[in-house]
């Protein structure tokens, strides 16, 4: 019996079960986190004993199988190295969890601190009898989950305290997250009403005497004054106020204003507006007798609400219900009381760790992108004070202060920009043990690919032995819908053509530099192309390019407001607007009384949750956006051509924004130059002489160079972006790859069925054509990198076009084994580029947020997203093999079997390469996170699903060791199903879950219909392939 248990413990079957359990657990945890918060996910799954047991059993199983499969042999050292590395990473994670700690340190300018607010929550217990005392900080991880998995972790606890001969216990009663107060006036104790301004407007809170609470980032205390709090207390029966920083007040009754010095004591003025630390508050009333009840609320985004923990304290036969307010991220005030002849002090929340040195903040610095409120970077100039030794340091994003095992990271800052928030990590051994594991894993995986004694080398040799030049693959049917050109009245068309501005001059206008809302400076042609693409879903209109169209809208708005250029897709909306076609004019959206006809429909659509919106609602919202874009063109909102002289933030404005920002001749120039320019354009249309308009554009450019020279982009960058806009390389490649790939696949299919020498020449030519497209793809990515100033994989659109590039690269890497890989990846890349062109992926080039402005963006994101291309090739080859099984018959069985074997070998090699890149990229992301936020793993949904994808592909590659699930059919089907984890990692996390990597806001968008179609198609092909396989065996 024991032998069987040991055999099962060390078996590959148990390994598979544990990997799948691990996968399901962490995958489900991300949805728990999305709905109930990170703390609940940790309480139910990540920090539980059973979850740790899965990891320990996996480690034991792997160590045992190292001996079972003799990985300790010299020729197997690469495989041994990366297998041992996972054990090293697990050990490092254990050290981090059980020995190390992390937290936050907040410092105001001119002040010092050595206090770290812990990242974990505790029940802090202190008991004394005036002679002896007992202290204990009990770690607590409470949750508010009420779903089917509640049994995994209960909040219940009972803490028996051994203090002298006293009989003491503290028992859990209730936990209310984000506790909201309800005031009941009549009986009770003095209670203050405090009103603050939150993101949702006026918010009201209640503070009872003897309590200290935190509201919207401000600490309040009513009773005994506490340092660092806004203190209210009675002095000679008069209610007083004491502020922790210099502040101001305004009495609302008569607008009387005054100042309040830090720590000074003044009578509290009711119904007066107090301002301190960048926040405002009002105390409108005090109720001398009131009680509070509580219920669970919703924590508003960007705000903080305290949780309520209720415990029953029993001491020497007496008991008392105690309410403790607190939460992770701040240290709450202790609740002090006497019970059973003992003095108790209890609190719930974070606790302080003390560093053996001080950090003083000399200056906090925040830089913004030119003309924008978006932070470009922020930094803290600090002094490290260790006894008599003082050293100055600069802490900023991705630049760490490391001292005595403590690492300080720039995390955030106070709203008034006079204080910094540093993330602090004390995890020397956990970090470096994990880093050693990452290094071992990387070296082992790279060596595995190039070593001659590994599975990867064995697959290469088997492919060479097969000596096949071709293989069968899937013919993908790509239907590309063509845009139906709108028809408008011949009179409007003729007027537009008659008033069309010369293309060369319009392109010169497009080369003017403009500043967008994010502060990026770019040629105006980028704006015009974005406008036309969003309004008409086209790159041209009536033969005019985007520069001609937008300039025409500015110069002759009355004509262009009649032009049918706004696209309307939904038939019901077309009927409502009285349209016979898909395009209509700007004026058609306004009634004879100048009322916007979509007002009610827009309000209804936005009132619904995204998942509940119909196609009509979505089209109403899209059309409303197009109308508003046209309106912004007509009112000149986009025309931020003019830099403000000597502006510290290098802000550029449009004439409509010039409200006292410019003076004298500068103001006259900015206000009048564009009307003069439009008038000169009309004259140029009459006499075909564009000298005056050209000179006017030169005058505008000279003004830009005079006052905006420091931020003005180089001519090379301007010309590069203009060319990038005009060529539209990625849109063109989507069709180019599709055509070449389809032709190549058709010829390869025919060549498999019947050899023809002339087809080989065409196939080789198609191979070269794909190579030319790949070169253009590469140049396009490099161009976008040069234009934006950062690696072109920093947002959803860029990462999709980069994954398409990596997919083609994977095809070329394996093309020596089979040209089918190039044909397949060409089609897959074309589909990816078509996805990139969809409405919900914005191709606009934008500035980076501070944390992405790092070399880690180039390393981590490039490796991990490139892995998606190799894994996508594996999924596509798996699907091709299932199709191959479906068409297999007794007459072509041997020929198809050879093709199946070849493509399966390539599939395994592609998946192996993809898994190695995914693993290295994921853990490099951990290193980046540690350099940016002070922790290398935090169970963020993105990193969690990256790990989940690693697990599922580890399972796929180890299926060959498990007799009941090994074989060509099972492996190829698994390679398709496994890719769903990558889709979840990339699209699901980005758009459906909340987290550091998420683009989603609010409720998730509905799942696209093509996902369901894909599942149905794969299911049908799988059933047919299995049926055909059984038929041939019989």
Buried (B, 14 or more C-beta within 10 A) or exposed (E): EEEEEEEEEBBBBBBBBBBEBBBEBBBBBBBBBBEBBBBBBBBBBBBBEEBBEBBEBBBBBBBBBBEEBEBEEEEBBBBBBBBBBBBBBBBBBBBBBEEBBBBBBBBBBEEBBBBBBBBBBBBBBBBBEEEEEBEBBEEBBBBBBEEEBEEBBEBEEEBEBEBEEBEBBBBBEEBBBBBBBEBBEEEBBBBBBBBBBBEEEEBBBBBBBBBBBBBBBBBBBBBEBBEEBBBBBEEEEEBBBBBBBBBBBBBBEEEEEEEBEEEEBEEBBBEBBBBBBBBBBBBEEBBEEBBBEBEBEEBBEEBBBBBBBBBBBBBEEEEBEBBBBBBBBBBBBBBEBEBBEBBBBBBBBBBEBEBEBBBBBBEBBEEBBBBBEBBBBBBBBBBBBEEEEEEEBBBBBBBBBEBEEBBBBBBEBBEBEBBBBBBBBBBBBBBEBBBBBBBBBBBBBBBBBEBEBBBBBEBBEBBEEBEBBBBBBBBBEBEEEEEEEBEBEEEBBEBBEEBBBBEEBBBBBBBBBBBBBBBBBBBBBBBBBBBBBBBBBBBEBBEBBBBBBBBBBBBBBEBBBBBBBBBBEBEEBBEBBEBEBBBBBBEBBBEEEEEEEBEEBBEEBEEEEBEEBEEBBBBBBBBBBBBEBBBEBBEBBBBBBBBBEEBEEBBBBBBEBBEEBBEEEBBEBBBEBBEBBBBBBEEBBEEEEBEBBBEBBEBBBEBBEEBBEEBBBEEEBBEBBBEBBBBBBBBBBBBBBBBBBBBBBBBBBEBBEEEEEEBBEBBEEBBEBBBEBBEBBEEBBEBBBBBBEBBBBBBBBBBBBBBBBBBBBBBBBBBEBBBBBBBBBBBBBBBBBBBBBEEEBEBBBBBBEBBBBBEBBEBBBBBBBBBBBBBBBBBBBBBBBBBBBBBBEEEBEEBBBBBBBBBBBBBBBBBBBBBBBBBBBBBBBBBBBBBBBBBBBBBBBBBBBBBBBBBBBBBBBBBBBBEEBEBBBBBBBBBBBBBBBBBBBBBBBBBBBBBEBBEBEEEBBEEEEEEEEBEEEBEEBBEBBBEBBEEBEE
